[in-house]
Amino acid sequence: MHKATVIPLLAATAALAAACGGGGSHAGSGSSSGTSSSATTAVTPGSGSTTSSVKTGNPPAPVTVTESGSSLLYPFLQELVTPLSGAYSNVKLEPAAGGSGKGITDATNGITTIGGSDAYLNGAELSSGLMNIPIAVSAQDVFYNLPGVKNLKLTGSVLAQMYEGKITTWNAPAVAQLNPGVTLPSTKVVTIHRSDSSGDTFLFSGFLSKTDSTWASQVGQNTTVTWPAAPGALTANGNPGMVQACAKVPGCVAYIGISAQSEALAANLEEAQLQDKSGQFVTANSTTIGNAVKNAAGSVPSNLVADLLYSAGTDSYPIVNFEYIIVKPTQPDANTALAIRDFLTFATSTSGGSTPALLAKENFQALPSNVIPKVDAAVAKIS
């Protein structure tokens, strides 16, 4: 479809958002009265050079906004269900998982109101009239199952060679060279990849493509790829499935969305340190993710397609992304369009869904302020 470890503390997240100008100042709140009319409210966008207003308000009749897609985004959307209905009593969000590919397909075919995706849309999908609207910043961890071996350092190229079946044991010279002084076992490497059409696969294969020329030319980046025949390779469905599969298999390595970080750590998996573009080895936390966003999100285009992977700068986590909502600009009726605008403005508002408390539950971060006006401009087109 496409080409192309430390849980943040609330104070750290808030400080980073302020430093980066993260999050919009738009209100994202409406009347909670079930008898409210469809009168709308002009929402002031976040700071930036672009100005727009988004009409929001409680729909005069109940509207259910259905969603399927990213298992990385799904837990965050679950967190928004209750506060969204508290702000707009006639708007009910019903999220589901299934993978980013499913989210894009379901939104395209009208099976759901919106889709959730870790991957941005490709040119053909954008040309068909779909929009991808970011609502938060996310990231992806690489976990491994080697009891007693902690803080292992890995590069994108070494991971590519593992997934290509070229590095087959954990004490291989390429791994040992990155980890001097570490006693590495001769345990066989067991790679695990997603069986569903996945935005996490899009992110991981994109990172490998940016760091290994053979992977880029022979496998590439997509929500589904033709995986090389690595010995003993396993598949799993969704981030929960990746955690469960890796926990059962000593020697496994798996890419797992950061919203499942706490589950992976609870399963006694170890988080790898990944080499960033400057050569440093870093883990995913509020600082390294924030640095990556600052370095990569300075010139997000109006179509909101943004590649945040392997960004320049020191101490920048290399697998970072926007979490996207996939939506058609033209909806079947005015109330549905209003409910979608309500949801999107609420989700990206620092006084709505993008509070430090809600974001920190999934290790997400607020959108940078320079992106908010472009988000608002896109949301305003939904009618």
N, C-alpha and C positions, 0 to 999 in steps of 0.2 A: 504493500500500500504506500509505503514511504520510501523515498530515497533521501536520497540526500547524503566521640564515642562517649562523644560526650553529649548528653542530652542538654540542649541549651537552657540555661537558667532564665527565668523571666526577666530579671534585671539586665542580663547580658543581651537578651533579644531586644528589649526596649532601648537600651543604649545604642545598639547597632542600628536599629531603625532610625533613631534620631540622627546618628552620624551619617547614615546613607541617605537620609531624607526618605526613609522607607514608609510606604503606606500612603493612602490618600486621606484627605481630610473630609471627603464628602460624607454626609451624614448617614445615608443608608438606613434610615429608620422611617417608619410610617405609622399611620394610625393603627392601633391594635383592635379597634372596634370592628366587629363583624358587620355593622350597619354602615360603615364608611362608604361614601360614594367613590366613584372612580376619578375624582379630582386628583390632580397630580401635583407633585412638589418638585421644584427645580433643585437639583442637587449640585452643590458647588464642587467642582473637581479639585484634585490635589494640585499642589503648586507646580507650575511649569508654564511654558510659553503658549501652549495650546489652550484655548478655552472652549468649553462646551457645557451644555446642561443636559442632564438625564432626567426624564420625567418618571417619577416613581409615586407610589401610593398604594393603599390597600385596595385590591380589586373589589368590586361590588358583589361578586359571587366567588365561592371557593374555586381555587385553581390548584391542581396538582402538577408539579414540575417533576417529571420522571427523568432519571439519568441512569446510564450504564457506562462502564469503561474502566479506567485505570484503577488497579488495586492499590497503587501508591496514593492516589488522591482520595479513594473511597473513605478511609477513616476520618479524614478532615471533613468531608461532606456530611458524614454521620454526625459529627460534632456540631454542624451548623443547623441541623433540622429543627431543634427546639428553639434556639434563639431567633432563627428566621421567622418562625411562626409567632414568636412573641412580639416581633417587630411588625409583622404583617399577618394578621390572624387568618386571612383568607388565602395565604400562600403556604402550600405544603410541599416540601421537598422530599422526594423518594429516591435516594441514591441506591445504586447496585454496582457490583464489580464486574468482572468478566474480561478485563484487559482493554488497553487503549484502542486496539484495532476494532474491537466490538463497539466501543463507545463511538468511534467515528462512523462506523457502518450504521449503527442504530440511529444516530442523529441524522445521517444522510437519508435514510429510508423512512424517517418519520416514526420509527418504532418507539423511540423515546423523545421527550421534549428537547433534551440536550444530551451531549456526550461528555465524558471526561477523558483527558489524554495527557500523558507526559510528553508526547511527541507533537510538534507543530505540524500543520497541514502542508502537503506538497503543492506544487504549482497547479496541478490538475484539480485538486480538491478545492483550492482557493478560487480557481476560475469557475468552478461549478456554482459558486455563490455562498459556500460555507464560510463561516468566520471562526478563527481560533482566538479566544479571549483569555489571557492569563489572569489568574486570581491569587496566586501565591508563588513563592520560590521554594523549590524542593531540591533534593539531592539523592544520590544512590551510594550505598556502601558496598564494599566487597568483603564478604565473610569467608572464613575457612574453619575447618574442623581438624585441628591438630592438638590434642591434649598436651598441655605443658609448654606449648610454643606460643608466646605472646608477642605483640607489637611487630609482627612480620612486615617487612617492606617488600612491596611489589611495584613493578612498572606496568604500563599498558602493554608494552611489547612482550614482557614475560607472561602476562595474562593471555595475550593473543596466542603465544606459543603453547600454553597449556590447553587452550580451547581448540587449537589446531592439532593437538596430539603430538607435538614435537618435544614438549617437556612432560615427562610421564612420572617422575618421582619428585618428592619435595626436597630431596637433598641434591638435586641436579645443580651443576656448576653455576648456571645462570641465576638460580635462586640464592645459592650460597654466597655468591659474589655481592649480592645486595645486602646480605645479612651477616657480616663478619662477626665471629664470636658466638653465633647462635648454633646450637647443636640441632641440626635438622634431621628428622627421621627419613628412612628410605621408603616411607609410606607412599603408595601409588596416588597420583593426582586423579581425583574424580571430579570432572567438571559437571555442573548442573546448569541447565538453561531452561528458559520458559517454553512451555508447550503451546501456550496461547499467543495470539497476536498482541504484542506487549510493548508499551511505551518504555518499560524498563529495558527490554531488549534493544529498542531504538537508541536509548542512552548509552548502554554498555557497548553495543557494536559501534556506535559513533566514537566513543572514547578510544576503542581499539583501533579504529580507522585512522584517528588522528595521531596515534603513537606507533603504528606498525604498518609499513608500506605494503607488506604482503597481505595482511588482513584487508587493507583498504582496497587493493586491486582484485582480490579473489573472493572476499566475502561481503565487505561493505557494510552500510548502515541501513537498517530497516526495522520495522516492528516485527517482522519475521525474516529470518535469513536461512540460507542453506548451511547448516552447521557442519564444519569439518568432522570427519570420523575419528574423534578422540576416543581412545580405549576406555571402555566402561562408562562413557558419558550417560548422564541421567537427565530426565526432564521433570518439570513440576509446573503446576498451574497456580498462578497468582503468587504474590509475595508470601502469604501464609504457607503455601505449598513449598516454596523455596526454603523457608526456614525449617519446616518439618523434614524435608528430604535431606538437607545438609546435616541436621542434627543426628540423623540415623547413620551417617556414612563417614567414618574416619577417613581423612584425606580429601574431603570434598572442598570445592571452592565454588562460591555462588554470588551472584550480584543480586542485591536486595534493596528495595526502596527504603528510604530513611524513615518513613512512617512505621516501618516494621522493625526499627532498630532495637527497641526495648525487648521485643519478642525474641529477636536473634540473640541478644545478650543473655536473656533469661534461659535460652536453650544451650548456653555455654559455648556458643560460637565466638570466635575471635575476629575482631575488626582489623583488616589490613590497613597499613599506611600506604597510601598511593603517592607516586611521584607526580608533582605538579610540573607545569611547563618550565618553571625556573630551576627545577632539579631538586626541590625540597620534597621530603616525604611528610604527608599530612593526613589527618583523619578528618571526617566530616563533623564540624561543629559550627557554632554561630559565627565565629570569627573567620574561619577559612571559607565558609559558604558566602558570607557577606563580602569578603575580599573578591571572590570570583565574580559575584554579581556586579560589584562596582567596576571591575575591570572589563566586563563583557557587555553590560546593559546600557552603555552610554549612548548608543545610537540605534535604538529599537525602531524599526520602520513602522509606518502606519498600519500595515497588515499584521503587526505584532508577532511576526515570525522571528524568533531570536535563538541563535545557537550559543549557549552559555558553556559548552563543553571545553575543557582544557584551555581556559583563558589565560592570558598573560598576567605577569605579576607574581610577586613572592607570596608564599603562604596562602595560596588560592586553591581550594579543593577542586579537583579536575572533573568531577561528574556532578554538575549542577544544572538545573533546568527550571523553566516556568511550568506550572501546572495549568493546563488549558481547559476551558469549557468550549466545546464544539457546538455551534448553534447556527441555525438559518436566520438571516435577517428578517425574513417575512414569515410571520406566524399566522395560523388559521383564524385567529380572532384577537381583538384588542386586549381582552383580559389576560390571555396567555402571554402576549407580548409584554404587558405590564408586569406580570408575575416574574417573568425572566429578567426584566430590567431590575426589579426589586431584589431578586436573588443576587445578581451580579454586583450591583452597587453595595449591597450589604456585605457580600463575601470579601470585597476588597477594601472595605472601610475599616480604619483603625479603631472606630468606635462601634463596629458591627462584628463581622466575622474575623477580621484580621487584628484582633486584640492579641497582645503578647501571650495571654493565658491560653487562648484557643490554639494559636499557632504552635506554641511550645509542646502541646500534647502530641503533635505529630512531627516535631522537629522542623516545622516549616518556618518561613520568614515572610514578612510583608513585602509586597512589590515595592521597588524603588519609586520615589516620588516622580521622577521624570517619565515614568511609564504610565502613571495614573491618568493624565489627560488624554493619552491615546486610547487607553482602555475606555474611558468615559465616552470618547468620540465614537468608538465602535459600538458600545452598548446603546448609545442614543439612536443608532440606525435600526434597532430591532423594533419592528412595528407589526 
